[in-house]
Amino acid sequence: MDKELIKKIQDKKHYYKNIEALEKHLDQHFKSEEMTVFHEMLSLDFHLDVYFIQPEDEDFNMLITSGMSLLEMNVPDTIENKEDYAFAELLILLPKDLKFEKVFPSEGKNDWIISMVKDMARFPHHMDTFLTEGHTLQAWSDIAEPYDENTQFTSCILLPSATFEEDFMQISCDDRIINLYSLFPLYKNELEYKIENGYGKFFDLLIEGNLPDIFDNNRKNLVD
């Protein structure tokens, strides 16, 4: 990682209360025994953990980042009420039978999912930009290259949650809002469709496809 980038990020204001607010928020919705954390052992830029939550009363598990909201994103002045989009964390719902090793990184076949989530969370701070609903990010410079040999997904889009209400997807901390966004992995041609036709048209495809927002590594392609 570039030393100049590391110093730039380290010199930014760190909003540690945001992380405390996220922890409190999760404690209000889940039992302690339902939550484990993939702690980041070495953070060159900023500390980014990932919660693995396995709710007993739900038909899904989930990953949620803890650290993306440590830093303020660079929201353009053209965005109305830009302060409402400055802080975010990411989540992805997972099927109950999808498992991880006890630590990350490991040699586990599903490690790429955690890597995808963390890469997405780091992107706005590395690129001095912001992420919000409808934004996409591809895995590699080649749009056709999947995240990993264990998947055909090549990118990801941020979506509103079809499972949680707004009181879960927005966290208040002092005068700040921390937005939670759902991650939805995309196939190559789905990303191309979204780029060519815009988020609105792609969202229409999602509605027509009637797909659950629980990750499915073998789901049907919305464009084919």
JORAUR-V945963 format. One record per pair of residues at least 12 apart in sequence whose ideal C-beta (glycine too) atoms are under 6 Angstrom apart, sorted by the first residue. I is the first residue (numbers start at 1). J is the second residue. D is the distance in Angstrom with one decimal. If there is no record, write none. Layout:
{{I,J,D} {I,J,D}}
This chain:
{{1,44,5.1} {6,44,5.4} {6,45,5.5} {9,45,4.5} {9,46,5.7} {9,125,5.8} {12,71,5.4} {14,70,5.4} {15,70,5.9} {17,173,5.5} {18,69,4.2} {18,173,5.2} {18,178,5.7} {21,171,5.4} {21,173,3.8} {22,66,5.7} {25,171,4.9} {30,53,5.5} {30,55,6.0} {34,53,5.7} {34,54,5.3} {34,55,5.5} {35,51,5.7} {35,53,5.1} {36,52,5.0} {37,49,5.3} {37,51,5.5} {38,50,4.5} {38,104,4.2} {46,70,5.5} {46,71,6.0} {47,67,5.3} {48,67,3.6} {48,118,5.8} {48,121,5.9} {49,66,4.5} {49,67,5.8} {50,63,5.5} {50,65,5.7} {50,114,5.7} {51,64,4.7} {51,66,6.0} {60,93,4.5} {60,214,4.9} {61,94,4.6} {62,91,5.6} {62,93,5.1} {63,92,5.2} {63,117,5.6} {64,91,4.2} {65,89,4.8} {65,90,4.8} {65,121,4.6} {68,88,5.8} {68,89,5.1} {68,121,4.0} {69,87,4.2} {69,89,5.3} {69,178,4.8} {71,125,5.2} {72,86,4.8} {73,86,5.4} {73,124,4.7} {73,130,3.7} {74,128,5.0} {74,129,5.7} {74,130,5.8} {75,130,4.6} {84,177,5.3} {85,132,5.3} {87,176,5.8} {87,178,4.6} {88,179,4.7} {89,180,5.4} {90,117,5.7} {90,120,5.8} {90,121,5.4} {90,181,5.6} {90,183,5.6} {91,180,5.7} {91,182,5.9} {92,183,4.4} {92,215,5.8} {93,213,5.7} {93,214,4.5} {94,215,5.1} {95,214,5.9} {109,150,5.0} {112,147,4.8} {112,148,3.5} {116,147,5.4} {120,137,5.7} {120,156,5.9} {123,137,5.7} {131,158,5.9} {133,158,5.5} {133,160,5.8} {134,199,3.7} {135,158,5.2} {136,155,5.6} {136,157,4.7} {137,156,5.8} {138,154,5.9} {138,155,4.0} {139,154,5.4} {143,188,6.0} {144,188,5.2} {151,217,5.6} {153,185,3.8} {154,188,4.8} {155,186,4.6} {155,191,4.4} {156,183,5.2} {156,185,5.2} {157,184,5.1} {157,186,5.8} {158,181,4.2} {159,182,4.8} {159,184,5.0} {161,182,4.8} {162,213,4.5} {163,213,5.9} {182,213,5.8} {187,221,5.3} {189,223,4.6} {190,222,5.6} {190,223,5.4} {193,223,5.1} {205,222,4.6} {209,222,4.9}}
